[in-house]
């Protein structure tokens, strides 16, 4: 039997999943509450996604792929580590101004390591390669010292901006991020890596 999906219902399911993950974390969300929130039956949801894991994985993989691809592009097109960080944080914060739910979801995905993804080993490998690119750029420009590790770059790069975004939106759901905040957060990241 083929899966015939109604695009509007699938979008409601995705939105409900994002909201549930933000509110309850991965461990606290359930298919029943997602389907109720989306206005569909649990059976409809299961016809399109085998499990909660698959549903979340589809959304997480899409979010992580975009974040990583954009960050790689920013590193490759920048003359300094600060510039690469600024570009990435600016995109993240300006997107949050337009789509706060997606920004909160992205932050939840980055900050919760228990969320499933298609292949954690491959994801960590590509993220470590991304960190190595940051290190090479930072060493070339003198922004980093040679003792910095890929893990340290990852912790700073994926924690400070997303935690700042998450807390800011928790305090004020209608928060509008500014270029000055982007600059400050990029400086915090670079200072944390020195």
Phi and psi in degrees as a GROMACS rama.xvg file:
@    title "Ramachandran Plot"
@    xaxis  label "Phi"
@    yaxis  label "Psi"
@TYPE xy
-81.2325  155.247  UNK-2
-92.2105  109.64  UNK-3
-101.571  114.82  UNK-4
-105.702  144.824  UNK-5
-96.324  113.918  UNK-6
-51.7196  -37.5405  UNK-7
-65.1731  -40.5354  UNK-8
-67.3203  -39.1529  UNK-9
-63.4841  -40.439  UNK-10
-64.5011  -38.1826  UNK-11
-63.7858  -39.0305  UNK-12
-64.938  -45.315  UNK-13
-61.5663  -43.9159  UNK-14
-63.7153  -44.3798  UNK-15
-62.9458  -37.5022  UNK-16
-65.419  -44.9243  UNK-17
-59.4681  -46.6621  UNK-18
-61.7705  -43.1317  UNK-19
-65.0029  -40.9664  UNK-20
-65.7265  -41.0784  UNK-21
-63.9823  -45.6723  UNK-22
-75.4468  -38.6597  UNK-23
-117.994  -6.47202  UNK-24
74.3749  166.45  UNK-25
-61.2058  -45.7932  UNK-26
-66.2274  -25.4152  UNK-27
-95.1076  -1.41992  UNK-28
-96.3864  150.71  UNK-29
-135.974  149.474  UNK-30
-55.6183  -40.732  UNK-31
-60.8727  -43.9166  UNK-32
-71.7391  -33.8754  UNK-33
-65.0846  -47.1067  UNK-34
-64.1365  -39.7229  UNK-35
-63.0322  -46.3073  UNK-36
-62.8794  -35.4041  UNK-37
-80.9833  -12.6735  UNK-38
76.94  29.5388  UNK-39
-129.421  163.965  UNK-40
-78.8535  156.82  UNK-41
-61.373  -35.1976  UNK-42
-61.3906  -41.7098  UNK-43
-61.4633  -44.3158  UNK-44
-62.187  -45.0743  UNK-45
-67.4491  -22.5176  UNK-46
-68.1889  -24.6325  UNK-47
-107.162  -21.837  UNK-48
-137.855  128.132  UNK-49
-65.6903  -29.2775  UNK-50
-160.479  171.596  UNK-51
-58.5472  -41.002  UNK-52
-59.1331  -46.523  UNK-53
-64.4592  -43.2258  UNK-54
-59.6221  -49.3742  UNK-55
-67.0688  -40.5266  UNK-56
-57.7417  -42.7816  UNK-57
-58.3988  -46.5688  UNK-58
-70.1423  -42.2836  UNK-59
-64.9893  -47.3625  UNK-60
-59.6889  -41.0565  UNK-61
-63.8178  -46.3949  UNK-62
-64.1246  -46.7708  UNK-63
-67.361  -40.7302  UNK-64
-59.3481  -43.3698  UNK-65
-65.5896  -44.2588  UNK-66
-60.7666  -48.1645  UNK-67
-67.5787  -45.085  UNK-68
-59.8856  -43.3194  UNK-69
-67.2016  -39.3831  UNK-70
-65.8751  -41.763  UNK-71
-59.9738  -45.3743  UNK-72
-60.3555  -41.5117  UNK-73
-65.0401  -39.4729  UNK-74
-65.6046  -46.0537  UNK-75
-64.987  -26.4102  UNK-76
-102.867  10.0062  UNK-77
-110.994  152.005  UNK-78
-93.9463  -8.71998  UNK-79
-150.305  160.415  UNK-80
-65.4772  -39.1318  UNK-81
-58.4955  -45.3358  UNK-82
-61.411  -43.1378  UNK-83
-62.4066  -45.1526  UNK-84
-63.1542  -43.0778  UNK-85
-59.6577  -46.7812  UNK-86
-59.2387  -45.5012  UNK-87
-66.3053  -46.1203  UNK-88
-66.9753  -39.265  UNK-89
-60.2338  -46.1715  UNK-90
-61.3422  -45.0013  UNK-91
-60.5109  -48.6374  UNK-92
-71.055  -39.3916  UNK-93
-68.9024  -34.501  UNK-94
-66.1422  -35.7788  UNK-95
-63.7815  -32.8813  UNK-96
-64.0188  -33.3776  UNK-97
-88.6979  -38.4492  UNK-98
-135.363  77.4106  UNK-99
-58.7588  -36.0779  UNK-100
-62.3348  -46.045  UNK-101
-63.9516  -38.2234  UNK-102
-65.1929  -44.2799  UNK-103
-62.6073  -41.1227  UNK-104
-63.4912  -46.5748  UNK-105
-58.2058  -42.7491  UNK-106
-63.7294  -43.5795  UNK-107
-62.1378  -39.9232  UNK-108
-64.0587  -46.7804  UNK-109
-67.3256  -36.419  UNK-110
-88.4348  -12.8785  UNK-111
-110.442  100.824  UNK-112
-74.5251  -6.77702  UNK-113
-85.2231  -7.2509  UNK-114
-72.2232  132.98  UNK-115
-72.8561  150.26  UNK-116
-139.313  169.485  UNK-117
-55.8736  -42.3514  UNK-118
-156.509  94.1607  UNK-119
-55.341  -38.8492  UNK-120
-61.5435  -45.5037  UNK-121
-65.9374  -39.9561  UNK-122
-61.6237  -46.8956  UNK-123
-64.7163  -36.9714  UNK-124
-62.5208  -47.2323  UNK-125
-68.3008  -33.6022  UNK-126
-70.2819  -37.6753  UNK-127
-65.9431  -37.9108  UNK-128
-62.7203  -38.3049  UNK-129
-61.8797  -43.7978  UNK-130
-62.7999  -39.4524  UNK-131
-63.0603  -39.015  UNK-132
-61.8195  -40.4305  UNK-133
-61.9271  -44.2797  UNK-134
-62.2932  -46.4195  UNK-135
-58.7994  -45.2472  UNK-136
-63.9653  -45.3531  UNK-137
-65.0795  -34.9087  UNK-138
-71.0339  -39.8644  UNK-139
-61.314  -39.0337  UNK-140
-92.2612  -5.84266  UNK-141
80.2245  11.9852  UNK-142
-80.8503  -20.9138  UNK-143
-122.913  155.66  UNK-144
-96.1807  163.391  UNK-145
-71.1046  -9.23946  UNK-146
-85.8845  -8.42304  UNK-147
-67.2092  140.875  UNK-148
-108.053  160.519  UNK-149
-60.312  -38.532  UNK-150
-61.8899  -42.4331  UNK-151
-62.5182  -41.5737  UNK-152
-61.7681  -43.243  UNK-153
-63.7944  -45.6055  UNK-154
-59.9266  -45.958  UNK-155
-68.1791  -49.733  UNK-156
-64.1588  -34.8067  UNK-157
-101.104  -6.35058  UNK-158
-100.949  -56.4433  UNK-159
-57.6697  -55.2088  UNK-160
-62.7799  -42.3225  UNK-161
-73.8503  -35.1827  UNK-162
-67.7526  -41.9404  UNK-163
-58.8916  -47.7571  UNK-164
-61.7498  -47.3119  UNK-165
-61.7636  -48.3379  UNK-166
-66.1687  -42.0439  UNK-167
-58.8612  -44.0644  UNK-168
-74.2992  -25.4913  UNK-169
-70.0406  -40.3907  UNK-170
-70.252  -42.13  UNK-171
-141.459  98.9446  UNK-172
-60.3007  -23.3353  UNK-173
-100.663  18.8197  UNK-174
-55.9518  136.645  UNK-175
-113.373  118.454  UNK-176
-80.3151  147.236  UNK-177
-115.457  163.869  UNK-178
-62.3112  -33.0064  UNK-179
-63.7976  -40.1336  UNK-180
-65.835  -39.8213  UNK-181
-58.4109  -46.9247  UNK-182
-59.8385  -46.4387  UNK-183
-63.6662  -43.3082  UNK-184
-68.15  -39.4983  UNK-185
-61.8667  -40.585  UNK-186
-65.7903  -40.3502  UNK-187
-58.9332  -44.3422  UNK-188
-61.9748  -48.7768  UNK-189
-63.6819  -42.5521  UNK-190
-63.3963  -34.6171  UNK-191
-68.5543  -22.3114  UNK-192
-94.2954  -4.73107  UNK-193
